[in-house]
């Protein structure tokens, strides 16, 4: 793919900033385009088994960017945050700082190149076939399909490109001269921030939200699901399953037996990005010190 950032950043009247990136080549249109409808898919445990940022970290570990011990702590911290739902304001503040530690000094081209390699090696086999088919149905109906993830938007775009989707909404970091500065351009793409980003994108693209669909596995994404006219719970956690049943939302579950239990570890929640970023950032720092 052509490695140019091409991230669109939009700020609403409340000062909330969201970013999205389209794939380099638009997916083929097999139906009359529907300019007012789109579908928004969460990534972790919705489109993919486990967390994209975990698989990215695992791919980095295989390339000796940090140790297997760091990776084990990464997986445990993500599981702990998921199970305990640790999402208070302090965690989110730390998550911002951690995200900066993870990407500071990296070149965008390197992140996208590594993300391409790691997707092919570790992520592609973990894409839920059922969820991918749901996305394809929207494409076949002439609708655009966007991924929505807390992961850096560049990683989201790589996944979207590989899956033939329209683009990705994700966490946006400031870039100067092709390298990350260590400052975020907006908020972490989590919880209400996802709903705000979807609303902003809809305004820019001329979408009618009541004609749009959203898919997620997590109650953390209730704001995004409640924003659209067609919310769908995919591989839902207990809280989301309960809410979906109360509201009469469609539920799709592609997990079976022990496999359904195993995919929850590793997974991600708001502070999952915190855990991964802190671990990776510290490990990379140690590696650079050894090299220096």
Long-range contacts (C-beta under 8 A, 24 or more apart in sequence): 1-112, 1-116, 1-158, 1-161, 3-108, 3-109, 3-112, 3-113, 5-108, 5-154, 5-175, 7-153, 7-154, 7-172, 8-204, 9-172, 9-185, 9-186, 10-200, 10-201, 10-204, 11-186, 12-196, 12-199, 12-200, 16-186, 16-187, 16-193, 16-196, 16-200, 17-172, 17-185, 17-186, 17-187, 18-169, 18-172, 18-186, 18-187, 18-189, 18-193, 18-196, 18-197, 18-200, 18-201, 19-153, 19-169, 19-170, 19-171, 19-172, 19-185, 19-186, 19-197, 20-146, 20-153, 20-167, 20-168, 20-169, 20-170, 20-197, 20-201, 21-153, 21-154, 21-156, 21-157, 21-167, 21-168, 21-170, 22-157, 22-166, 22-167, 23-157, 23-160, 23-161, 23-164, 23-165, 23-166, 23-167, 24-161, 25-161, 26-166, 27-139, 27-145, 27-164, 27-165, 27-166, 28-164, 29-139, 29-142, 30-139, 30-140, 30-142, 31-140, 31-141, 31-142, 32-142, 33-142, 34-141, 34-142, 34-143, 35-205, 35-206, 35-207, 36-206, 36-207, 36-208, 36-211, 37-138, 37-141, 37-143, 37-207, 37-208, 37-211, 37-212, 37-213, 38-138, 38-143, 38-144, 38-145, 38-146, 38-166, 38-202, 38-205, 38-207, 38-212, 38-213, 39-134, 39-135, 39-138, 39-143, 39-144, 39-145, 39-146, 39-212, 39-213, 39-214, 39-215, 40-145, 40-146, 40-147, 40-148, 40-169, 40-198, 40-212, 40-213, 40-214, 40-215, 40-224, 40-228, 41-131, 41-134, 41-135, 41-145, 41-146, 41-147, 41-148, 41-165, 41-214, 41-215, 41-216, 42-147, 42-148, 42-149, 42-194, 42-214, 42-215, 42-216, 42-217, 42-218, 42-221, 42-224, 42-234, 43-147, 43-148, 43-149, 43-151, 43-156, 43-159, 44-149, 44-150, 44-217, 44-267, 44-268, 44-272, 45-217, 45-218, 45-235, 45-263, 45-264, 45-267, 45-268, 46-128, 46-131, 46-215, 46-216, 46-217, 46-218, 46-234, 46-235, 47-127, 47-128, 47-131, 47-132, 47-135, 47-147, 47-159, 47-163, 47-215, 48-123, 48-126, 48-127, 48-128, 48-159, 49-126, 49-127, 49-128, 49-263, 50-126, 50-263, 50-265, 50-266, 50-267, 51-78, 51-266, 51-267, 51-268, 51-272, 51-276, 52-123, 52-149, 52-151, 52-155, 52-156, 52-159, 53-150, 53-151, 53-155, 53-268, 53-272, 53-273, 53-276, 53-277, 54-78, 54-266, 54-267, 54-268, 54-272, 54-276, 55-118, 55-122, 55-123, 55-126, 56-114, 56-115, 56-118, 56-151, 56-155, 57-276, 57-279, 57-280, 58-118, 58-122, 59-114, 59-117, 59-118, 59-121, 59-122, 60-114, 60-118, 60-280, 62-121, 63-114, 64-287, 65-280, 65-283, 65-284, 65-287, 66-279, 66-280, 66-283, 66-284, 66-286, 66-287, 67-283, 70-279, 70-280, 70-282, 70-283, 71-279, 73-279, 74-266, 74-275, 74-276, 74-279, 74-280, 75-265, 75-266, 77-272, 77-275, 77-276, 77-278, 77-279, 78-265, 78-266, 78-267, 78-268, 78-269, 78-272, 78-275, 78-276, 79-264, 79-265, 79-266, 79-267, 80-275, 81-268, 81-269, 81-270, 81-271, 81-272, 81-274, 81-275, 82-264, 82-265, 82-267, 82-268, 82-269, 82-272, 85-269, 86-269, 86-271, 87-191, 87-220, 87-269, 87-270, 87-271, 91-270, 91-271, 91-274, 92-188, 92-190, 92-270, 92-271, 94-271, 94-274, 94-278, 95-188, 95-190, 95-270, 95-271, 95-273, 95-274, 95-277, 96-184, 96-188, 98-273, 98-274, 98-275, 98-276, 98-277, 98-278, 98-281, 99-171, 99-173, 99-184, 99-188, 99-273, 99-274, 99-277, 100-173, 100-182, 100-183, 100-184, 100-277, 101-182, 101-277, 101-278, 101-280, 101-281, 101-282, 101-285, 102-276, 102-277, 102-278, 102-280, 102-281, 102-284, 103-152, 103-173, 103-180, 103-182, 103-277, 104-180, 104-181, 104-182, 104-281, 105-179, 105-180, 105-182, 106-179, 106-180, 107-178, 107-179, 107-180, 108-154, 108-175, 108-178, 108-179, 108-180, 109-178, 111-152, 111-154, 111-155, 111-180, 112-154, 112-157, 112-158, 115-154, 115-155, 115-158, 115-159, 116-158, 116-162, 119-158, 119-159, 119-162, 120-162, 123-159, 124-162, 127-163, 128-234, 128-235, 128-254, 129-254, 130-252, 130-254, 131-215, 131-234, 131-252, 131-254, 132-163, 134-215, 134-232, 134-234, 134-252, 135-163, 135-165, 138-213, 139-164, 139-165, 144-205, 146-201, 148-189, 148-194, 148-197, 148-198, 148-214, 148-224, 149-189, 150-188, 150-189, 150-190, 150-268, 150-270, 150-272, 150-273, 151-189, 151-273, 153-189, 169-194, 169-197, 169-198, 169-201, 171-273, 188-270, 188-273, 190-220, 190-270, 190-273, 191-220, 191-221, 191-223, 191-270, 192-223, 194-221, 194-223, 194-224, 195-223, 195-224, 195-226, 195-227, 198-224, 198-227, 198-228, 199-227, 215-252, 216-240, 218-269, 219-243, 220-269, 220-270, 225-249, 235-260, 235-263
